[in-house]
Amino acid sequence: MADSAPRRGIVQSLRNLGRSGVALLQNRIELLGVELEEQKLRLTRLLLLAGAAIFLANIALLAISATIVVLAGEQARLAVLIGLSLIYSGAAVWALLALRKELRSAPAPFQESIAELKKDGDWLNQDPRR
């Protein structure tokens, strides 16, 4: 009988440890899910804004270009079209470089989950005698 009391204490301690581990894992998975949702929303927003900007800019450039070409007269139309093409090409390169810079400056995905897992690892690696 005396032997079963310590055994029950060990089993209960193991159960408590298991519950704590499961709760910790659940917490980390929930955090990962929240971060994944944030990244998905950010990407969707970026794509929608980029699509709208591209569409509207193309419509505006088409209208402006047509107006300039008509106003330039017959003799200058070729030179005007070449000039507009150069301007638009330069602007497109600038926009692509700005987009690349924006995409590279975004925070790393799941950085909060990784930081929390590192904290957990550091805590588990601590000397229990401290």
C-alpha positions, 0 to 999 in steps of 0.5 A: 500500500505504501508503494502505491502512494508515490506512484499515484503522485508520479502519475498525477505529476506526469498528467499535469505535465502532459496537460501543460504541454498540450495547453502550451502547444495549443497556445502556440498553434493558435498564435501561428493561426492568427499570424497566418491569417494576418499574412493572408489578409496583407497579401490579399490587400496588396494584390487588390491595391496593386491590381486597382492601381495598375488598371486605373493607371493604364486607363489614365495613361491611355486617355492622356496619351490619346489627348497628347497625340491628337493635340500634337498634330500630324507631323509630330505624332511619331516623335510624341509617341516615342517620347511617351513610350520612353516616359512610360517605360521609365515609370514602369521600371521605377514602379517595379523597383519600388514594389520589390523594395516594399516586398523585401521590407515586409516583416518575416512571416510568423516571427512572433511564433518563432520568438515564442518557441525560442523562449519556450526552448530557452525556458526548457533548457534552464538549469532547474536548480536556479 
